Amino acid sequence: MIGMFERKRPNRTSTENLKRIVGNHFGLSENDFVSISELNCLESGCPSKETVISILSPSGETRSLKVQKSIAEINSTDIENLVLK
């Protein structure tokens, strides 16, 4: 049974590229931490993959973004259309 988190890791290059796009778009510093997780959606009617991007600042503030695509499918336009929560 496939759970929410797959054991297979996304391509490291795709993940690093996405971190760079997020950092550039939101003007993050090298002190901000970006975490990216690719999840399987188990609910009916939702896309098979969802990527959660968490941004942690040195002050302790955490912001999250969700994209209804796999890491490899996300591009700069997808990030530009997101609003930090």
N, C-alpha and C positions, 0 to 999 in steps of 0.2 A: 504494500500500500504506500502510495506516495503521500507524504505529509506536506505541511505548509512550507517547510524548508527542505529543498532538495539537497542531497549529499554532494552532487556534482557542483563544482564551483564555476561561476561565470568566468569568462575570459579575463585575465588580469589586465590586459591592455585596454579592453573596453571599460573596465571598472576605473582604472587610472585616468582614462580620457574623460569619463563622466565626472570624476572628482575635479578635474581641471576646468571643465565647462561650468560646473556649479560654482567653483571658487571665483572664476573670472566674472560670471554673470552677477553674483551677489557681492562682489568686492571683498571677499574673505581674505584674512591675513594668514600667514603661516602658523599663527597661534590658534586658529580655528580648526576644529577637527570635523571631518566629513566621514560619515559612516554610510555605506550603501548595502542594502539587503535586497535580494531578489526572492520573492515569495510565490508559491503556487496558490492560486485562489481555489478554495474548495467549495465555494458557494455556487449554486446554479445561477446562470445568467451573467456571471462576471468573467472578465478576460482570464485566460489561463495563467498569466503572469502579472505580477505587480512589483514595482520597485519602490522601496521606501528609502528616502534620502534624509538622514538626520544630520543637522549642523549643530555642533556644540561649541559655544564660545568660551573663552577663558573666564568670563564672569559667571559661568554656570548656566546661562540661558541656552535652552534647547529649542530648535525649530525643526519641523518635519515637513517633508514634501512627499507626495505619492504620485506615481506615474503608472498608468495601466498598460505597461509594456515591459518587456525584458530589458535588462541592462544594455544588451547589444543593440536593441532597436531604438533606444533613446538618442535624440540628437539635440543640438543647441536650441532649435526652435521649440522643442518640448519644454526645455528648461525656461526659456524666455516667457512662455505662457503660464508658468506656475506663479503662485502667490505664496509667500512664506506664511506659515501658521504658527 
